[in-house]
Amino acid sequence: MKRLIDLMIAVAMIVTVNACSKTDSGKKAETSPEVPATEMESTVTHAHLAVSGSCEMCKERIESAAKAVKGVANAEWDSEEQQLHLNFDTAETSLEAIGKTLARAGHDTGLDKASDDVYDALSGCCKYRE
């Protein structure tokens, strides 16, 4: 008889714990804030920017300068096409801001031209202007 009572108490405890956990998870779902669809939409975009350069040092400088801009997630320069492939957050930066940064690093872009002083300070192998 004592075993039967112990068994019934154990079953009652399991049922109670199970019922409580279902109620708690239901409450969490009801009280968790829903994020509107507009806030979940990505502001990351992909773009190409013409950037002049000539060597591996240029590639490293171009990619590093672009990635240093807040909001740039990825930057890869193609030396044959003279194109920089970018992924960036339009809420944090713009193609124009990235172009200005690259010009300050010594590289002409489709949007901005590097100053002669900065261009002249580049290594000889990095000279791309004719």
Secondary structure as GFF3:
##gff-version 3
##sequence-region A 1 130
A	DSSP	alpha_helix	2	31	.	.	.	ID=ss1
A	DSSP	alpha_helix	37	40	.	.	.	ID=ss2
A	DSSP	beta_strand	44	50	.	.	.	ID=ss3
A	DSSP	alpha_helix	56	67	.	.	.	ID=ss4
A	DSSP	beta_strand	72	78	.	.	.	ID=ss5
A	DSSP	beta_strand	83	89	.	.	.	ID=ss6
A	DSSP	alpha_helix	95	104	.	.	.	ID=ss7
A	DSSP	alpha_helix	116	120	.	.	.	ID=ss8
A	DSSP	three_ten_helix	124	126	.	.	.	ID=ss9
###
